[in-house]
């Protein structure tokens, strides 16, 4: 394949192969890394997720209205989301385990991925 190639051509081919292998290694590492793997999702191709969601949040016994919800999570209470639902759920868990860790919080997320059956996810702490 490279027997008649000039040294510079050979270098370009090897550099290209090294770049592709490095990208592949990074993707594999991101998905097998125990500490970060649960928060990741496999995405090698363009994003093709369609998630309709609504979230109900109760904080310290008070059901948040749309304004309060938006101020707390910087998200609309009901919306269309173009990432995997796991990313949204991880964002909510991460918020509650850091900024909201001192509150008693209950979350109910209802979502439909790509028009399929609705899924209900519940989370609470405190």
Protein Blocks (a to p, Z undefined) as FASTA:
>chain_A
ZZmpcfklmmmmmmmmmmmmmmmmmmmmmmmmmklmmmpccdfbccfbdcdddddddeeh
iacdfklmmmmnopafbdcdfbdfklmmmmmmmmmmmmmmmpccdddddddeehiacddd
dddeZZ
